[in-house]
Amino acid sequence: MQPAFLLNILSAALALALASARAGAESAEGLIQKGDVFYDTLQPAEALKYYLPAEKLDSNNVRLLVCIARQYRHLMSDATKASEKRQLGATAVDYAQRAVALAPNDPETQLAVAISYGKMLPLEETKQQIANSRRIKIAAEKVIALDPNNDLAWQVLGRWYLALADVGTVKRALAQFVYGKLPPAKYEDAVRCFEKAIALNPNRLMHFIELGRTYAQMGRDADARKFITQGLAMPETEKDDPETKNLGRQILKKLR
């Protein structure tokens, strides 16, 4: 076989391979773009119809993995059975962990880990809650170190402080005896985080209602009523906003 002919064959094969790779990439990107339409309109099941096939074509796409994790978290909100919520939450955690393994210095991957573990906490046993609460704090603090202006990271950290501050002395001592020492947390730490989140993004109602919830736990009813009422008056833009508003209404009923 002549060298020139062999070279032409190799060149043609290489061109075909590059064309196939480009076609696959374009196909994955096209699917992602279609999924993004449903991502933006908070329709997780529809978004996954495009995101999951795209993942088959581009399994190391960090943004895609983060988006898929978020869709499974959204499906948790729609699920009615605890077993379904746990399964969906575990899948969200898996995708978030895959994303952070590929890009540990990307604040969005760390945020996906923190939020995914946070959604699982109410469904877990005490020992697992303690273990995962540590993971949440570590991930949230990494986000803040990488992107101090990420309001959602401050929200997650505020919830972490609020949850730990809510643990009473007796329960804390019992948990400490069985599972090991719990990290310190004060309501004032939660207030600081939620205030920071509001300063960074005053358009998320969850920041206001969570700050109000913290003040309610501190016995500062006037402040609690002020911020919860402000949050309830805001438009719903997030998947969890209806649930957050319902929580706010329940707290208002209990205030003096």
Steps between C-alpha positions, in 0.01 A plus 500: 500500500640841399591736786292780348194275476550380858531860615175588325320210670633602841401861438151397397464277806618781727259746339213254545590447864517874565169553320336227708636652819369841400161354411480326836598817684246702304235242572574511872500879499171503310342270757631715783353812342162331473524384861591852610158623382334273758771573757406868483129425537549265798384184321758244619348186348490662156851641536637155582357360178771703324770521765535126556551413129745792481693348790544180300675704232694729734536328837769738629307820435519664844222752443272223375567284806421795727177564308396135525561500876274803530220331303503200733483734799200668341336162449544440873266794561236340280533150650250400769668191649809516720649202317467682168653815646796301633560331166481827309719674756762226481508541122543876538790445740661256255490749212626781724790285618589412142503868411717599795745218425549646152516864613569533874583870467176588324265669751194361321611138552567561869163673531329202336658271761395723790140540384457134402617376839286767666186374326573152633541599867131482608479146358801355682578344835680711760843350443481560126363850555803590711742356245333677210462829686879514514515442125247779445700752702828409332348532151318826580817656640692389188242677284539819702879477479476463122213746449424722802206656312307174463180571693386138493817388678429751778142369512621141540750599768232697683272198503786292632554738792126518566460123504791452741395790722155340527648187659422529871751441779365156594476377140843643422652320801331172401613531137848588616511192723384267223642655183777735605529873561269727305650821359401826675228712342312813607187670371705815450713308246186408306379861509835619362481251212141580405566874516795448267283295263238779492765764434634296208163408353190674638278327244494155664211469743664206679767731644238717669289214633800310635622815675152543645499137611830557679366805680194298603727241659682780681173636640524820296142482377477851350807440285375154406165639390665778301725278290254213454229742386746655257589158360135398465430811293767412245432309173578130481797433272661187647374142510491498881337842539144369560630268773709782650201733506288234668766467770498877545122506543519226762761696696292819486205317654713406800636848566351705780 
